[in-house]
Amino acid sequence: MVASRNNRFTEPVLRAVASALSGQVTQAGSVLLVGYSGGLDSTVLLHALHHLARGGSYRIAARHVHHGLSGQADAWAESCVRFCAALGVPLDVVRVNIANHKEEGLEAAARRLRHAALADHPADWILLAHHADDQAETLLHNLFRGTGVRGAAAMPAANGRLLRPLLALARSDLQEYARTRCLSWIEDESNADPRHTRNFLRTRVLPVIADRFPQVSHRLASAARRFGEAECLLGQLALIDLGERSPQFPLPLYLFRELQDARARNLLRALLGWQLVQAPDEPRLAEFVRQLRTAGNDRRPRIELRDYLLWCESGSLHFQRKVRRLARPCEPSS
């Protein structure tokens, strides 16, 4: 089992992956799905998992999300098929249509559709190859958008069946792993385009900061972990404020009216987080909570976002998710 072999690994990537699995994957025969783009990060993760799986304690699968945004997208999918075939790892390819979701921005749409395509897989665990540099970019991106504690926590190392085993490692650690094993990977030309926010942060902002603070990625990733702890505590406070009630909609409006403003806002953020949807921006959320707390019985405050509706009716707050068809599986190229 991986747990018993952790202390054998001195190489950072293998040690990080083995540690993440030993803390989470306890059921023998579990299926671990890797979100495999073919780039450096996911190639290293898939290769490391394959190395660790030789003991037979779990099974590996891979899924490649075909965005169709690049003229090389078909060639990338074929490259992923060849690499997985060489490892003996089953791979499927899922095509997504971002053109139908441009209103939310190219980056955001691609990310959301990719995660939705992975979440649709029946695997026991879904593994993503985000590392400390990605975490630093995410934290800065969210801060510049005016995020709260939840956004400042950036990406959790574990969330439900989603695992990010490499989150504490720098990209340089992954590059060294790939170099010593002569691995090849796909270079997406769009990663160098500074018109995309995350690319701008990666190529223009973080290098300047790193000149003054060489460990900036690790320090920001560490800060994100502490914000994550604070977010966890706020979630526990929301459960206290719910009392004996289940954290499900509908909920009585008087529950929000009995709380202080800040705790009422925290409760609503937590409730939406538990529904796996994003809370409205802070001004809209604050105004909506103000209406919940002050509106008369003849008023029906309502807020509509891309993925859901919130509205008041008969003295209760209601929630309704909007259903979207996000992706369709296809046969891998041969």
For each residue, the residues with C-beta under 8 A, 3 or more apart:
1: 4 5 22 28 55 57
2: 5 6 18 21 22 25 52 55 57 58
3: 6 21 22
4: 1
5: 1 2 8 9 18 52 55
6: 2 3 9 15 18 19 22
7:
8: 5
9: 5 6 14 15 18
10: 15
11: 14 15 177
12: 15 16 169 173 177
13: 16 17 44 48 166 169 173 174 177
14: 9 11 17 18 48 51 52
15: 6 9 10 11 12 18 19
16: 12 13 19 20 165 166 168 169
17: 13 14 20 21 45 48 49 52 165 166
18: 2 5 6 9 14 15 21 22 52
19: 6 15 16 22 23 165
20: 16 17 23 24 157 158 163 164 165
21: 2 3 17 18 24 25 32 52 58 163 165
22: 1 2 3 6 18 19 25
23: 19 20 158
24: 20 21 125 158 163
25: 2 21 22 30 32 57 58 124 125
26:
27: 30 124
28: 1 57 58
29: 57 58 59
30: 25 27 58 59 124 125
31: 58 59 60 61 122 123 124 125
32: 21 25 49 58 59 60 61 123 124 125 127
33: 60 61 62 63 118 121 123 125 126 127
34: 42 45 46 49 60 61 62 63 89 127 129
35: 42 62 63 65 114 118 126 127 128 129
36: 42 43 46 62 63 64 80 84 91
37: 41 42 64 65 76 80 186 188
38: 42 43 64 76 77 79 80 83 185 186
39: 42 43 185 186 187 188
40: 43 44 171 174 175 178 185
41: 37 44 45 129 130 131 134 166 171 174
42: 34 35 36 37 38 39 45 46 128 129
43: 36 38 39 40 46 47 83 178 183 184 185
44: 13 40 41 47 48 129 166 174 177 178 183
45: 17 34 41 42 48 49 127 128 129 165 166
46: 34 36 42 43 49 50 60 62 83 84 87 89
47: 43 44 50 51 87 177 178 181 183
48: 13 14 17 44 45 51 52 177
49: 17 32 34 45 46 52 53 60 127
50: 46 47 53 54 60 87 88 89
51: 14 47 48 54
52: 2 5 14 17 18 21 48 49 55
53: 49 50 56 57 58 59 60
54: 50 51
55: 1 2 5 52
56: 53
57: 1 2 25 28 29 53
58: 2 21 25 28 29 30 31 32 53
59: 29 30 31 32 53
60: 31 32 33 34 46 49 50 53 89
61: 31 32 33 34 89 90 91 92 121 123
62: 33 34 35 36 46 80 84 89 90 91 92
63: 33 34 35 36 91 92 93 94 117 118 121
64: 36 37 38 76 77 80 81 91 92 93 94 332
65: 35 37 93 94 96 113 114 117 118 327
66: 73 74 76 77 93 94 95 96 330
67: 70 73 96 98 110 113 114
68: 73 95 96 97 98
69: 73 98 106 110 190
70: 67 73 76 188 189 190
71:
72: 75 76 189
73: 66 67 68 69 70 76 77
74: 66 77 78 333
75: 72 78 79
76: 37 38 64 66 70 72 73 79 80 186 188
77: 38 64 66 73 74 80 81 93 332 333
78: 74 75 81 82 333
79: 38 75 76 82 83 186
80: 36 37 38 62 64 76 77 83 84 91 93 186 332
81: 64 77 78 84 85 91 93 332 333 334
82: 78 79 85 86
83: 38 43 46 79 80 86 87
84: 36 46 62 80 81 87 89 90 91
85: 81 82 88 91
86: 82 83
87: 46 47 50 83 84
88: 50 85
89: 34 46 50 60 61 62 84
90: 61 62 84
91: 36 61 62 63 64 80 81 84 85 332
92: 61 62 63 64 329 330 331 332
93: 63 64 65 66 77 80 81 329 330 331 332 333
94: 63 64 65 66 117 120 327 328 329 330
95: 66 68 327 328 330
96: 65 66 67 68 110 113 114 117 326 327
97: 68 100 101
98: 67 68 69 101 102 106 109 110 113
99: 102
100: 97
101: 97 98 104 109 112 113
102: 98 99 105 106 109
103: 306
104: 101 108 109 112 306
105: 102 108 109
106: 69 98 102 109 110 196
107: 110 111 196 197 198
108: 104 105 111 112
109: 98 101 102 104 105 106 112 113
110: 67 69 96 98 106 107 113 114
111: 107 108 114 115
112: 101 104 108 109 115 116 326
113: 65 67 96 98 101 109 110 116 117 326 327
114: 35 65 67 96 110 111 117 118
115: 111 112 118 119
116: 112 113 119 120 326 327
117: 63 65 94 96 113 114 120 121 326 327
118: 33 35 63 65 114 115 121 126 128
119: 115 116 126
120: 94 116 117 326 327
121: 33 61 63 117 118 126
122: 31
123: 31 32 33 61 126 161
124: 25 27 30 31 32 161
125: 24 25 30 31 32 33 161 162 163
126: 33 35 118 119 121 123 161 162 163
127: 32 33 34 35 45 49 162 163 164 165
128: 35 42 45 118 162 163 164
129: 34 35 41 42 44 45 164 166 174
130: 41 134 135 155 164 166 167
131: 41 134 135 166 167 169 170 171 173 174
132: 135 136 167 168 169 170 171 217 218 221
133: 136 137 170 171 202 206 217
134: 41 130 131 137 138 155 167
135: 130 131 132 138 139 154 155 167 217 220 221 224
136: 132 133 139 140 206 216 217 220 221
137: 133 134 140 141 198 201 202 206
138: 134 135 141 142 154 155 198 224
139: 135 136 142 143 152 154 220 221 223 224 227
140: 136 137 143 144 201 205 206 220
141: 137 138 144 145 197 198 201
142: 138 139 145 147 151 152 154
143: 139 140 146 147 151 152
144: 140 141
145: 141 142 151
146: 143 281 282
147: 142 143 150 151 152
148: 151 152 269 282
149: 152 153 227 230 231 234
150: 147 153 231 269 273 279
151: 142 143 145 147 148 154
152: 139 142 143 147 148 149 223 224 227
153: 149 150 156 224 225 227 228 230 231
154: 135 138 139 142 151 221 224 227 228
155: 130 134 135 138 164 167 224
156: 153 159 164 228
157: 20 163 164 165 167 168
158: 20 23 24 162 163 164
159: 156 162
160:
161: 123 124 125 126
162: 125 126 127 128 158 159
163: 20 21 24 125 126 127 128 157 158
164: 20 127 128 129 130 155 156 157 158 167
165: 16 17 19 20 21 45 127 157
166: 13 16 17 41 44 45 129 130 131 169 174
167: 130 131 132 134 135 155 157 164 221
168: 16 132 157 221
169: 12 13 16 131 132 166 173 174
170: 131 132 133 173 174 217 218
171: 40 41 131 132 133 174 175
172: 175 176
173: 12 13 131 169 170 176 177
174: 13 40 41 44 129 131 166 169 170 171 177 178
175: 40 171 172 178 179
176: 172 173 179 180
177: 11 12 13 44 47 48 173 174 180 181 183
178: 40 43 44 47 174 175 181 183 185
179: 175 176 182 183
180: 176 177
181: 47 177 178
182: 179
183: 43 44 47 177 178 179
184: 43
185: 38 39 40 43 178
186: 37 38 39 76 79 80
187: 39 191
188: 37 39 70 76 191
189: 70 72 192 193
190: 69 70 193 196 199
191: 187 188 199 202
192: 189 199 203
193: 189 190 196 199
194: 199 200 203 204
195: 199 200
196: 106 107 190 193 199 200
197: 107 141 200 201
198: 107 137 138 141 201 202
199: 190 191 192 193 194 195 196 202 203
200: 194 195 196 197 203 204 205
201: 137 140 141 197 198 204 205 206
202: 133 137 191 198 199 205 206
203: 192 194 199 200 206 207
204: 194 200 201 207 208
205: 140 200 201 202 208 209
206: 133 136 137 140 201 202 203 209 210 216 217
207: 203 204 210 211
208: 204 205 211 212
209: 205 206 212 213 216
210: 206 207 213 214 216 217
211: 207 208
212: 208 209
213: 209 210 216 219
214: 210
215: 218 219
216: 136 206 209 210 213 219 220
217: 132 133 135 136 170 206 210 220 221
218: 132 170 215 221 222
219: 213 215 216 222 223
220: 135 136 139 140 216 217 223 224
221: 132 135 136 139 154 167 168 217 218 224 225
222: 218 219 225 226
223: 139 152 219 220 226 227
224: 135 138 139 152 153 154 155 220 221 227 228
225: 153 221 222 228 229
226: 222 223 229 230
227: 139 149 152 153 154 223 224 230 231
228: 153 154 156 224 225 231 232
229: 225 226 232 233
230: 149 153 226 227 233 234
231: 149 150 153 227 228 234 235
232: 228 229 235 236
233: 229 230 236 237
234: 149 230 231 237 238 266 269 270
235: 231 232 238 239 270 273
236: 232 233 239 240
237: 233 234 240 241 263 266
238: 234 235 241 242 247 266 267 269 270 271
239: 235 236 242 247 270
240: 236 237 243
241: 237 238 255 259 263 266 267
242: 238 239 245 246 247 255 267
243: 240
244:
245: 242 251 255
246: 242
247: 238 239 242 270 271 274
248: 251
249: 271 275 317 318 319
250: 316 317 318 319
251: 245 248 255 256 271 316 317
252: 255 315 316 317
253: 256 257 292 312 315 316 317
254: 257 258 315
255: 241 242 245 251 252 258 259 267
256: 251 253 259 264 267 268 289 292 293 317
257: 253 254 264 292 293
258: 254 255
259: 241 255 256 263 264 267
260: 263 264
261: 264 265 289 290 293
262: 265 266
263: 237 241 259 260 266 267
264: 256 257 259 260 261 267 268 289 292 293
265: 261 262 268 269 285 286 289
266: 234 237 238 241 262 263 269 270
267: 238 241 242 255 256 259 263 264 270 271
268: 256 264 265 271 272 279 285 288 289 292
269: 148 150 234 238 265 266 272 273 279 285
270: 234 235 238 239 247 266 267 273 274
271: 238 247 249 251 267 268 274 275 319
272: 268 269 275 277 278 279 308 319
273: 150 235 269 270 276 277 279
274: 247 270 271
275: 249 271 272 308 319 321
276: 273
277: 272 273 305 307 308 321
278: 272 305 307
279: 150 268 269 272 273 285
280: 284 285 288 303 305
281: 146 284 285
282: 146 148 285 286
283: 286 287
284: 280 281 287 288 303
285: 265 268 269 279 280 281 282 288 289
286: 265 282 283 289 290
287: 283 284 290 291
288: 268 280 284 285 291 292 301 303 310
289: 256 261 264 265 268 285 286 292 293
290: 261 286 287 293 294
291: 287 288 294 295 299 301 312
292: 253 256 257 264 268 288 289 295 301 312 317
293: 256 257 261 264 289 290
294: 290 291
295: 291 292 299 300 301 312
296: 299
297: 315
298:
299: 291 295 296 312
300: 295 311 312 313
301: 288 291 292 295 311 312
302: 309 310 311 312
303: 280 284 288 309 310 311
304: 309 310
305: 277 278 280 308 309
306: 103 104 322
307: 277 278 321 322 324
308: 272 275 277 305 319 320 321 322
309: 302 303 304 305 318 319 320 322
310: 288 302 303 304 317 318 319
311: 300 301 302 303 317 318
312: 253 291 292 295 299 300 301 302 315 316 317 318
313: 300 316 318
314:
315: 252 253 254 297 312
316: 250 251 252 253 312 313
317: 249 250 251 252 253 256 292 310 311 312
318: 249 250 309 310 311 312 313
319: 249 250 271 272 275 308 309 310
320: 308 309
321: 275 277 307 308
322: 306 307 308 309
323:
324: 307
325:
326: 96 112 113 116 117 120
327: 65 94 95 96 113 116 117 120
328: 94 95
329: 92 93 94
330: 66 92 93 94 95
331: 92 93
332: 64 77 80 81 91 92 93
333: 74 77 78 81 93
334: 81
